[in-house]
Amino acid sequence: MRPTTTVNSPNFVPPNAAGAAAEGFEQSQSKRSFDRAHAQAFRELDGPLADCMFMAKIAAQLAMEADRGETPEFTFAVLHVSNMLEDLKSRYQSLYASSRSQA
């Protein structure tokens, strides 16, 4: 029987650890791919969100002109949607700007 020699090398990775490292790498690549897709989807919301906001403003103006105080709940609802979309657009722009400054 031959004596066993142990070599301590800083570059040596045991086979089971190599498998775990590869798995971690694959998960990391998968996460990056997901993050890129998510970021792209987020950026693609900008135009449709702006369109919704502008259409809500137009609807709010038309509702105020047409209502003449007859259905204040309707006017409130349309104005509130318009304000909510403005707030959403503002929050979107703020989040986008902060994510760009962190990159």
C-alpha positions as CSV (number, residue, x, y, z in Angstrom):
1,M,0.0,0.0,0.0
2,R,1.4,3.4,-1.0
3,P,1.3,6.3,1.4
4,T,-1.2,9.1,0.7
5,T,0.2,12.5,0.0
6,T,-1.9,15.6,0.6
7,V,-1.0,18.7,-1.4
8,N,-2.2,22.0,-0.1
9,S,-2.5,24.3,-3.0
10,P,-4.4,27.6,-2.9
11,N,-5.8,26.9,-6.4
12,F,-7.0,23.4,-5.6
13,V,-10.8,23.1,-5.5
14,P,-12.2,19.8,-4.3
15,P,-14.6,18.2,-6.8
16,N,-17.7,18.7,-4.7
17,A,-16.8,22.4,-4.0
18,A,-16.2,22.9,-7.8
19,G,-19.8,21.7,-8.4
20,A,-21.2,24.1,-5.8
21,A,-19.1,26.9,-7.3
22,A,-20.5,26.2,-10.8
23,E,-24.0,26.1,-9.5
24,G,-23.5,29.4,-7.7
25,F,-22.1,30.9,-11.0
26,E,-25.2,29.6,-12.9
27,Q,-27.5,31.1,-10.3
28,S,-25.6,34.4,-10.5
29,Q,-25.8,34.5,-14.3
30,S,-29.6,33.7,-14.1
31,K,-30.1,36.5,-11.6
32,R,-28.2,39.0,-13.8
33,S,-30.3,37.9,-16.8
34,F,-33.5,38.4,-14.8
35,D,-32.3,41.8,-13.5
36,R,-31.5,42.9,-17.1
37,A,-35.0,41.8,-18.3
38,H,-36.7,43.5,-15.4
39,A,-34.8,46.7,-15.9
40,Q,-35.7,46.7,-19.6
41,A,-39.4,46.1,-18.8
42,F,-39.2,49.0,-16.3
43,R,-37.8,51.3,-18.9
44,E,-40.4,50.3,-21.4
45,L,-43.1,51.5,-19.1
46,D,-42.1,55.2,-19.5
47,G,-43.9,55.9,-22.7
48,P,-47.2,54.1,-21.9
49,L,-47.2,55.7,-18.4
50,A,-46.7,59.2,-19.9
51,D,-49.6,58.5,-22.4
52,C,-51.9,57.4,-19.5
53,M,-51.0,60.5,-17.5
54,F,-51.7,62.9,-20.4
55,M,-55.0,61.2,-21.3
56,A,-56.1,61.3,-17.7
57,K,-55.4,65.1,-17.7
58,I,-57.4,65.6,-20.8
59,A,-60.3,63.5,-19.4
60,A,-60.1,65.5,-16.1
61,Q,-60.3,68.8,-18.0
62,L,-63.2,67.6,-20.2
63,A,-65.0,66.2,-17.1
64,M,-64.7,69.5,-15.3
65,E,-66.0,71.5,-18.3
66,A,-68.9,69.0,-19.0
67,D,-70.0,68.3,-15.4
68,R,-71.0,71.8,-14.3
69,G,-71.3,70.6,-10.7
70,E,-74.0,68.1,-11.5
71,T,-72.0,64.9,-10.6
72,P,-69.2,65.9,-8.3
73,E,-68.3,62.3,-7.5
74,F,-67.6,61.7,-11.2
75,T,-65.4,64.8,-11.5
76,F,-63.6,63.9,-8.3
77,A,-62.9,60.3,-9.5
78,V,-61.5,61.5,-12.8
79,L,-59.4,64.2,-11.2
80,H,-58.1,61.8,-8.6
81,V,-57.1,59.3,-11.3
82,S,-55.3,62.1,-13.1
83,N,-53.4,63.1,-9.9
84,M,-52.6,59.4,-9.1
85,L,-51.1,58.9,-12.5
86,E,-49.0,62.2,-12.1
87,D,-47.7,60.8,-8.8
88,L,-47.0,57.5,-10.3
89,K,-45.0,59.1,-13.2
90,S,-43.1,61.2,-10.7
91,R,-42.2,58.2,-8.6
92,Y,-41.2,56.2,-11.7
93,Q,-38.8,59.0,-12.7
94,S,-37.4,59.3,-9.2
95,L,-36.8,55.5,-9.0
96,Y,-35.2,55.5,-12.5
97,A,-32.9,58.4,-11.6
98,S,-31.8,56.8,-8.3
99,S,-31.1,53.5,-10.0
100,R,-28.9,55.3,-12.6
101,S,-27.0,57.1,-9.9
102,Q,-26.3,53.8,-8.1
103,A,-25.0,52.1,-11.3
